[in-house]
Amino acid sequence: MIELRLALPSVKDREAVLDYKREFLENGDSMDGTSALAASKTFEGWLSSNIANRREETVAPGLVPASTYLAYAGERLVGMIDLRHRLNEHLLNFGGHIGYSVRKSERRKGYATEMLRLVLPYAWQLGLDRVLITCNQQNEGSRRTILQNGGVLENEVPRADGITQRYWILKP
């Protein structure tokens, strides 16, 4: 596996982000951890809201502050990971502090596990002593990613479309 680096998005990432979005749309995949990239009409609008959502004073109504990081392997954008600075009731039950995705052409290479490992120090810098990560009970890859980073299953929460597993990772 090529070494990964996380970076906050900027104008220079335009083409990489649009290509990432295109691949997800072509494959009909869910873009978790992308700060609503799927719903954004333009890169510029997505970047602007992404930057605003990093701060409590400027976060969009109904959302919690969050930092979305791009995960690059060399020059290729392979994934995105969203670190929410705090939880609301919905996130406490179903979404957690962290959401992530890896583009289909780059899956099963260990990128999600490494992305999660790399984002945890940012969570500790925010003052979090533990982070909640959730996944669908049927998502074996995500479950393994969480477990490989020290996640401990707290419980399972039924939903209309399945079961959400809730894992905690404690600050070392």
RAUR-V343170 format. One record per pair of residues at least 12 apart in sequence whose ideal C-beta (glycine too) atoms are under 7 Angstrom apart, sorted by the first residue. I is the first residue (numbers start at 0). J is the second residue. If there is no record, write none. Layout:
I|J / I|J
This chain:
0|108 / 0|109 / 1|72 / 1|73 / 3|70 / 3|71 / 3|72 / 3|110 / 3|113 / 3|114 / 3|117 / 4|71 / 5|68 / 5|70 / 5|117 / 5|118 / 6|68 / 6|69 / 6|71 / 7|66 / 7|68 / 8|46 / 8|49 / 8|67 / 8|69 / 10|46 / 12|69 / 13|42 / 15|76 / 16|42 / 16|76 / 17|42 / 19|76 / 19|102 / 20|36 / 22|102 / 22|103 / 22|104 / 23|102 / 26|103 / 28|103 / 30|100 / 31|98 / 31|99 / 31|100 / 32|67 / 32|79 / 32|80 / 32|81 / 32|98 / 32|99 / 32|100 / 33|67 / 33|79 / 33|81 / 33|100 / 34|49 / 34|52 / 34|65 / 34|67 / 34|81 / 49|67 / 52|64 / 52|65 / 53|66 / 63|83 / 63|84 / 63|85 / 63|86 / 63|87 / 63|90 / 64|84 / 64|85 / 65|81 / 65|82 / 65|83 / 65|84 / 66|82 / 66|121 / 67|79 / 67|81 / 68|80 / 68|118 / 70|110 / 70|114 / 72|110 / 77|101 / 77|102 / 77|105 / 77|110 / 78|99 / 78|100 / 78|101 / 78|102 / 78|110 / 78|111 / 78|114 / 79|99 / 79|100 / 80|97 / 80|99 / 80|114 / 80|115 / 80|118 / 81|97 / 81|98 / 81|99 / 82|96 / 82|97 / 82|118 / 82|121 / 82|122 / 83|96 / 84|125 / 86|131 / 91|131 / 92|156 / 93|133 / 93|156 / 93|163 / 94|133 / 95|131 / 95|132 / 95|133 / 96|122 / 96|127 / 96|130 / 96|131 / 96|132 / 97|115 / 97|118 / 97|130 / 97|132 / 99|111 / 99|114 / 99|115 / 111|140 / 111|144 / 112|144 / 112|147 / 112|148 / 115|144 / 115|148 / 116|148 / 119|148 / 119|168 / 123|170 / 127|170 / 128|170 / 129|167 / 129|168 / 129|169 / 129|170 / 130|168 / 131|165 / 131|167 / 132|145 / 132|150 / 132|166 / 132|168 / 133|163 / 133|164 / 133|165 / 134|164 / 135|161 / 135|163 / 136|155 / 136|161 / 136|162 / 136|164 / 137|161 / 142|164 / 145|166 / 148|168 / 149|168 / 150|166 / 150|167 / 150|168 / 151|166 / 151|167 / 152|164 / 152|166 / 153|165 / 153|166 / 153|167
